[in-house]
Amino acid sequence: MTTADVVIVGGGLEGTAAAWALSQRGITDVVVLERNTVGSGMTGKSSGIVRCHYGVSSLAAMATVGLEVFEKAEEIFGDDIGFRQTGYVVGVGPKDVDALRKSLAAQRSVGVQTEEIDAAEVARMWPWADLSPFAAFGWEPRGGYGDAYQTAQAFAAAARAAGVRIRQGVTATGLVVDGDRVTGVRTADGDTVSANTVVVATGVWTKPFLEPYGVDVPIRVVREQIVLISPGVEVGPVPVFSDLVSLQYIRPELGGEILFGNSDLSDAEDADPDRYLNRATEAFVDLTVERVGTRFPGFTDAAITSSYAGCYDATPDWNPVISRAGVDGLVVAAGFSGHGFKIAPAVGRLIADLVVDGRSSDPRIPETDFRLSRFAEGDLLTSPYPYVGAGQMR
């Protein structure tokens, strides 16, 4: 039997962020169990957008915490984690102008550096774009994109250096429960890791893992497709562009390509996280051609170069669960619904707060916002400033 103060099930971005954050608080008798290798699950499929543009104030604050860590990554981790500070611009149509302005004001109230800019400024950044359908734009000069896999590796390396044990190639098969308290985790190799606290950070695999213990995390696994495009022109260091008129987002890649993603999740495709198509469908390629061609007529010689797909662990309100749940000693961190990369440092800190203190140490990020019980209570975490057609992700 292995013993620890805390055992974390899942060595993806959120699990390693939790291990790092616990080590920052002096909790280093921690074991991370990862069935494959660190970051080998959906972490590596992230599109890596870094923005603080959320109508939910606690999420905006979490993204701000994440941004501060990304900006200081080399100082904190001693290495480049792939963050590129290109800026982030979001554009809306006439129906969403009021929501945009109210959302920007709410974001500023929790420390986000954001402002409204005019179309002429956006045209200077994106001269290939047709901006005529937009009525207003928000701008985050500190936004950009990053690499979730590199970031998870950095979290893991920092945690390991502090004394955390990361066991790769070890599958957790279930919890050990004594009465109304969890006391550890069983593994496929016959070991039991005994611990006072178990953190389950298993993403798309969370629901079946916890169901046998009466813990219902209402996660729907949905497939998300990404297409990479050669724009046919030298675009340079352009900012991330979130187009909430045609519901798409694009960002630059280091090699000069453009990454395209779909912001319309109103008809998401259910998927099996262990058996799903790891490329874009013909229908999605057609959608990419239509939306990118319409929005960026300046890409006259654009060509699709590749595609891939991953899965979101989506909750009913498209926001995460970071919560004590079910039996005593159990903390669940799952259901990130596509937000997980940019908020990961704050997620790690909130998990550490729940383990050590039972509550959040940041008043901008109340732990009650992310409680599991909100679904049964019918008190969903949603933006007071929703955008037409893109409410799930903003």
C-alpha positions as CSV (number, residue, x, y, z in Angstrom):
1,M,0.0,0.0,0.0
2,T,1.1,3.5,-0.9
3,T,0.2,6.4,1.4
4,A,-0.1,10.1,0.8
5,D,-1.8,13.2,2.1
6,V,-3.5,13.7,-1.3
7,V,-3.9,11.4,-4.3
8,I,-4.9,13.0,-7.7
9,V,-6.5,10.8,-10.3
10,G,-5.6,12.2,-13.7
11,G,-2.4,13.6,-15.0
12,G,-3.8,16.0,-17.5
13,L,-3.7,19.8,-17.3
14,E,-6.0,20.2,-14.3
15,G,-4.5,17.3,-12.3
16,T,-1.0,18.6,-12.7
17,A,-2.1,22.2,-12.0
18,A,-3.6,20.9,-8.7
19,A,-0.4,19.1,-7.9
20,W,1.7,22.2,-8.6
21,A,-0.7,24.4,-6.6
22,L,-0.7,22.0,-3.6
23,S,3.1,22.0,-3.7
24,Q,3.1,25.8,-3.7
25,R,1.1,25.6,-0.4
26,G,3.6,23.2,1.1
27,I,1.5,20.1,0.5
28,T,4.0,17.8,-1.2
29,D,3.0,14.3,0.0
30,V,0.9,14.0,-3.1
31,V,0.6,11.2,-5.6
32,V,-0.7,11.8,-9.2
33,L,-2.0,8.7,-11.0
34,E,-2.0,8.9,-14.8
35,R,-3.0,5.9,-16.9
36,N,-0.8,6.9,-19.8
37,T,1.6,9.9,-19.7
38,V,1.2,13.4,-18.5
39,G,-1.0,15.4,-20.8
40,S,-1.8,12.4,-23.1
41,G,-5.5,12.8,-22.9
42,M,-7.6,15.7,-24.1
43,T,-5.0,18.2,-22.8
44,G,-3.1,17.9,-26.1
45,K,-6.2,18.6,-28.1
46,S,-6.8,22.1,-26.7
47,S,-6.8,25.0,-29.1
48,G,-5.1,27.0,-26.4
49,I,-6.9,30.3,-26.6
50,V,-6.0,32.7,-23.8
51,R,-8.7,35.3,-23.1
52,C,-10.4,36.7,-20.0
53,H,-13.6,37.5,-22.0
54,Y,-16.3,35.9,-19.8
55,G,-19.6,37.2,-18.7
56,V,-19.3,35.0,-15.6
57,S,-17.2,37.2,-13.3
58,S,-15.6,34.3,-11.4
59,L,-14.4,32.7,-14.7
60,A,-13.0,36.1,-15.9
61,A,-11.1,36.3,-12.6
62,M,-9.8,32.8,-13.0
63,A,-8.6,33.5,-16.6
64,T,-6.8,36.6,-15.2
65,V,-5.0,34.4,-12.7
66,G,-4.1,32.1,-15.5
67,L,-2.8,34.9,-17.6
68,E,-0.6,36.2,-14.8
69,V,1.0,32.8,-14.5
70,F,1.5,32.4,-18.3
71,E,3.1,35.8,-18.5
72,K,5.6,34.9,-15.8
73,A,6.1,31.3,-16.9
74,E,9.8,31.4,-17.6
75,E,10.4,32.9,-14.2
76,I,8.0,30.4,-12.4
77,F,8.9,27.2,-14.3
78,G,12.3,28.0,-15.8
79,D,11.1,27.2,-19.3
80,D,9.0,28.4,-22.2
81,I,5.5,26.9,-22.0
82,G,4.4,28.0,-25.4
83,F,2.5,31.2,-24.5
84,R,2.3,33.8,-27.3
85,Q,0.9,37.2,-26.3
86,T,-0.6,38.2,-29.6
87,G,-3.7,39.9,-28.1
88,Y,-7.3,38.9,-28.4
89,V,-10.1,40.7,-30.3
90,V,-13.8,39.8,-30.1
91,G,-16.4,41.2,-32.5
92,V,-20.2,41.2,-32.2
93,G,-23.2,42.1,-34.3
94,P,-25.8,44.8,-33.6
95,K,-27.9,42.5,-31.3
96,D,-24.9,41.9,-29.0
97,V,-23.5,45.4,-28.5
98,D,-25.2,46.0,-25.2
99,A,-24.1,42.6,-23.9
100,L,-20.5,43.2,-25.0
101,R,-20.3,46.5,-23.2
102,K,-21.8,45.2,-20.0
103,S,-19.5,42.2,-20.1
104,L,-16.4,44.3,-20.6
105,A,-17.3,46.5,-17.7
106,A,-17.9,43.4,-15.5
107,Q,-14.6,42.0,-16.6
108,R,-12.7,45.2,-15.7
109,S,-14.3,45.1,-12.2
110,V,-12.4,41.8,-11.5
111,G,-9.1,43.0,-12.9
112,V,-9.3,42.2,-16.6
113,Q,-7.4,44.6,-18.9
114,T,-10.0,45.0,-21.7
115,E,-11.5,47.8,-23.7
116,E,-13.8,48.6,-26.6
117,I,-12.0,49.5,-29.9
118,D,-13.3,50.6,-33.2
119,A,-13.3,48.8,-36.5
120,A,-10.4,50.8,-37.9
121,E,-8.1,49.5,-35.2
122,V,-9.3,45.9,-35.9
123,A,-8.8,46.5,-39.7
124,R,-5.1,47.4,-39.0
125,M,-4.6,44.1,-37.2
126,W,-6.7,42.0,-39.6
127,P,-6.6,43.7,-43.0
128,W,-7.8,40.5,-44.8
129,A,-11.1,40.5,-42.9
130,D,-14.5,41.7,-43.9
131,L,-15.6,43.6,-40.8
132,S,-18.8,45.1,-42.2
133,P,-21.2,42.9,-40.2
134,F,-19.7,43.8,-36.9
135,A,-21.1,46.6,-34.7
136,A,-18.6,46.6,-31.8
137,F,-15.3,45.0,-30.8
138,G,-13.6,44.2,-27.5
139,W,-9.8,44.1,-27.2
140,E,-7.5,42.4,-24.7
141,P,-3.9,43.3,-25.4
142,R,-2.6,40.7,-23.0
143,G,-4.5,37.8,-24.6
144,G,-3.2,35.3,-27.0
145,Y,-2.7,31.5,-27.2
146,G,-0.6,28.8,-25.6
147,D,0.3,25.1,-25.5
148,A,-1.7,23.1,-23.0
149,Y,0.6,20.0,-23.3
150,Q,3.7,22.1,-22.6
151,T,1.9,23.8,-19.7
152,A,0.9,20.5,-18.2
153,Q,4.5,19.2,-18.5
154,A,5.7,22.4,-16.7
155,F,3.2,22.0,-13.9
156,A,4.3,18.3,-13.5
157,A,8.0,19.1,-13.5
158,A,7.6,21.9,-10.9
159,A,5.4,19.6,-8.7
160,R,7.9,16.7,-9.0
161,A,10.8,19.0,-8.1
162,A,8.9,19.9,-4.9
163,G,8.5,16.3,-4.0
164,V,5.2,15.3,-5.6
165,R,5.2,11.7,-6.9
166,I,3.8,11.3,-10.5
167,R,3.0,7.7,-11.4
168,Q,2.5,7.4,-15.2
169,G,1.2,4.2,-16.8
170,V,-0.9,3.5,-13.7
171,T,-4.7,3.2,-14.1
172,A,-7.0,4.1,-11.2
173,T,-9.8,1.5,-11.1
174,G,-11.9,3.0,-8.3
175,L,-12.1,4.7,-5.0
176,V,-11.7,3.1,-1.6
177,V,-14.6,4.2,0.6
178,D,-15.0,3.6,4.3
179,G,-18.5,4.4,5.5
180,D,-19.1,8.0,4.4
181,R,-15.5,8.8,3.7
182,V,-13.1,8.2,0.8
183,T,-9.8,6.8,2.1
184,G,-7.9,6.1,-1.1
185,V,-7.7,4.8,-4.7
186,R,-7.3,1.3,-6.1
187,T,-5.1,0.8,-9.1
188,A,-5.0,-1.8,-11.9
189,D,-1.7,-3.1,-10.7
190,G,-3.1,-4.2,-7.4
191,D,-1.9,-1.2,-5.3
192,T,-4.0,0.9,-3.1
193,V,-3.0,4.5,-2.6
194,S,-4.3,5.5,0.9
195,A,-4.9,9.3,1.4
196,N,-6.9,11.7,3.4
197,T,-8.1,13.5,0.2
198,V,-8.8,12.2,-3.3
199,V,-9.0,14.7,-6.2
200,V,-10.7,13.3,-9.3
201,A,-9.5,15.3,-12.4
202,T,-10.4,12.8,-15.1
203,G,-12.1,15.1,-17.6
204,V,-14.3,13.2,-20.1
205,W,-13.9,10.0,-18.1
206,T,-15.2,11.4,-14.8
207,K,-18.9,10.4,-15.0
208,P,-18.4,6.6,-15.2
209,F,-15.5,6.7,-12.7
210,L,-17.7,8.3,-10.0
211,E,-21.1,6.9,-10.7
212,P,-20.6,3.7,-8.7
213,Y,-20.2,5.8,-5.6
214,G,-23.4,7.8,-6.0
215,V,-21.6,10.9,-7.3
216,D,-23.4,12.2,-10.4
217,V,-21.3,14.7,-12.3
218,P,-23.6,15.6,-15.3
219,I,-21.0,15.5,-18.0
220,R,-21.8,15.1,-21.7
221,V,-18.8,14.2,-23.9
222,V,-18.9,16.1,-27.1
223,R,-16.5,16.1,-30.1
224,E,-14.9,19.4,-31.1
225,Q,-13.2,19.7,-34.5
226,I,-10.2,21.9,-35.5
227,V,-9.0,22.8,-39.0
228,L,-5.6,24.2,-39.9
229,I,-5.4,26.5,-42.9
230,S,-2.6,27.9,-45.0
231,P,-3.9,31.5,-45.6
232,G,-1.9,32.0,-48.7
233,V,-0.6,35.3,-47.4
234,E,2.0,36.2,-44.7
235,V,-0.2,37.2,-41.8
236,G,2.5,37.8,-39.2
237,P,1.8,38.2,-35.5
238,V,-2.0,38.7,-35.7
239,P,-4.2,38.5,-32.6
240,V,-6.7,35.8,-31.8
241,F,-10.0,36.8,-33.5
242,S,-13.3,35.6,-31.9
243,D,-16.0,36.2,-34.5
244,L,-19.4,36.1,-32.7
245,V,-21.3,37.1,-35.9
246,S,-20.4,33.9,-37.9
247,L,-19.5,32.0,-34.7
248,Q,-15.9,31.1,-35.4
249,Y,-12.5,31.8,-33.9
250,I,-9.1,31.8,-35.5
251,R,-5.6,32.2,-34.2
252,P,-2.1,32.1,-35.8
253,E,0.1,29.0,-35.5
254,L,3.9,29.4,-35.2
255,G,4.5,28.1,-38.7
256,G,2.3,30.7,-40.4
257,E,-0.9,28.6,-40.5
258,I,-4.2,29.7,-39.1
259,L,-6.2,27.5,-36.7
260,F,-10.0,27.5,-37.1
261,G,-12.5,26.5,-34.5
262,N,-16.3,26.6,-34.4
263,S,-18.0,28.8,-31.7
264,D,-21.5,27.4,-32.4
265,L,-22.1,24.6,-29.9
266,S,-25.9,24.6,-30.0
267,D,-25.9,21.2,-31.8
268,A,-22.8,19.5,-30.3
269,E,-22.0,16.0,-31.4
270,D,-21.9,13.3,-28.6
271,A,-18.8,11.1,-28.6
272,D,-17.1,8.2,-27.0
273,P,-13.8,9.6,-25.6
274,D,-12.0,6.3,-26.3
275,R,-13.4,5.8,-29.8
276,Y,-14.0,9.0,-31.9
277,L,-13.0,10.3,-35.3
278,N,-9.8,12.2,-34.8
279,R,-10.2,14.5,-37.8
280,A,-12.7,16.9,-39.2
281,T,-15.6,15.5,-41.2
282,E,-16.3,16.6,-44.7
283,A,-19.3,18.6,-43.5
284,F,-17.0,20.5,-41.0
285,V,-14.5,21.2,-43.7
286,D,-17.2,22.6,-45.8
287,L,-18.3,24.8,-42.9
288,T,-14.7,26.0,-42.4
289,V,-14.4,26.9,-46.1
290,E,-17.7,28.8,-46.0
291,R,-17.0,30.7,-42.7
292,V,-13.4,31.5,-43.3
293,G,-14.0,32.4,-46.9
294,T,-16.8,34.8,-46.0
295,R,-15.0,36.5,-43.1
296,F,-11.5,36.6,-44.7
297,P,-11.9,37.4,-48.4
298,G,-8.2,38.5,-48.3
299,F,-7.1,34.9,-48.0
300,T,-7.3,34.5,-51.8
301,D,-5.1,31.4,-52.0
302,A,-6.1,29.7,-48.7
303,A,-5.8,25.9,-48.5
304,I,-6.7,23.4,-45.7
305,T,-3.6,21.6,-44.5
306,S,-4.8,19.3,-41.8
307,S,-7.4,18.8,-39.0
308,Y,-7.9,17.0,-35.7
309,A,-10.5,16.5,-33.1
310,G,-10.8,16.3,-29.3
311,C,-13.6,16.0,-26.8
312,Y,-15.1,18.5,-24.3
313,D,-16.4,17.3,-20.9
314,A,-19.4,19.6,-21.1
315,T,-21.8,20.3,-18.2
316,P,-25.4,21.5,-18.6
317,D,-24.3,25.1,-18.0
318,W,-21.0,24.7,-19.9
319,N,-19.0,25.6,-16.8
320,P,-16.8,23.5,-14.6
321,V,-17.3,21.6,-11.4
322,I,-14.6,22.3,-8.8
323,S,-16.1,21.0,-5.7
324,R,-16.1,18.8,-2.6
325,A,-18.7,16.2,-3.5
326,G,-20.4,13.0,-2.3
327,V,-18.3,11.3,0.4
328,D,-16.0,13.2,2.7
329,G,-12.5,13.7,1.4
330,L,-13.5,13.7,-2.3
331,V,-12.8,16.8,-4.5
332,V,-14.0,16.8,-8.1
333,A,-12.5,18.9,-10.8
334,A,-14.2,18.2,-14.2
335,G,-16.6,19.4,-16.7
336,F,-14.4,22.2,-18.1
337,S,-16.4,22.5,-21.2
338,G,-13.6,24.0,-23.3
339,H,-12.5,26.6,-20.8
340,G,-9.8,24.5,-19.0
341,F,-6.6,25.7,-20.5
342,K,-6.8,29.4,-19.8
343,I,-8.1,29.0,-16.2
344,A,-5.9,26.0,-15.3
345,P,-3.6,27.9,-12.8
346,A,-6.6,29.2,-11.0
347,V,-8.2,25.8,-11.0
348,G,-5.1,24.3,-9.3
349,R,-5.2,27.0,-6.7
350,L,-8.9,26.5,-6.0
351,I,-8.4,22.8,-5.6
352,A,-5.6,23.4,-3.2
353,D,-7.8,25.9,-1.3
354,L,-10.6,23.3,-1.0
355,V,-8.1,20.6,0.2
356,V,-6.4,22.8,2.8
357,D,-9.1,25.3,3.9
358,G,-12.4,24.0,2.5
359,R,-13.0,27.4,0.7
360,S,-11.5,29.7,-1.9
361,S,-8.9,32.2,-0.8
362,D,-9.8,34.6,-3.7
363,P,-13.0,36.6,-3.1
364,R,-13.4,37.1,-6.8
365,I,-13.6,33.3,-7.3
366,P,-16.2,31.9,-4.7
367,E,-16.1,28.2,-4.5
368,T,-19.9,28.1,-4.4
369,D,-20.0,29.1,-8.1
370,F,-18.5,25.8,-9.0
371,R,-20.2,23.5,-6.5
372,L,-21.6,20.2,-7.9
373,S,-24.9,20.7,-6.2
374,R,-25.9,23.6,-8.4
375,F,-27.3,21.3,-11.0
376,A,-29.6,19.5,-8.6
377,E,-30.6,22.9,-7.2
378,G,-31.4,24.3,-10.6
379,D,-29.0,27.2,-10.0
380,L,-26.9,27.1,-13.1
381,L,-23.8,29.2,-13.6
382,T,-24.5,31.3,-16.6
383,S,-23.5,34.7,-17.9
384,P,-25.9,37.6,-17.2
385,Y,-24.7,39.0,-20.6
386,P,-25.3,36.1,-23.1
387,Y,-24.5,36.5,-26.8
388,V,-26.8,35.4,-29.5
389,G,-25.8,31.9,-30.5
390,A,-22.6,31.7,-28.5
391,G,-23.8,31.6,-24.9
392,Q,-22.1,28.3,-24.1
393,M,-18.6,29.6,-24.3
394,R,-18.9,33.3,-23.2
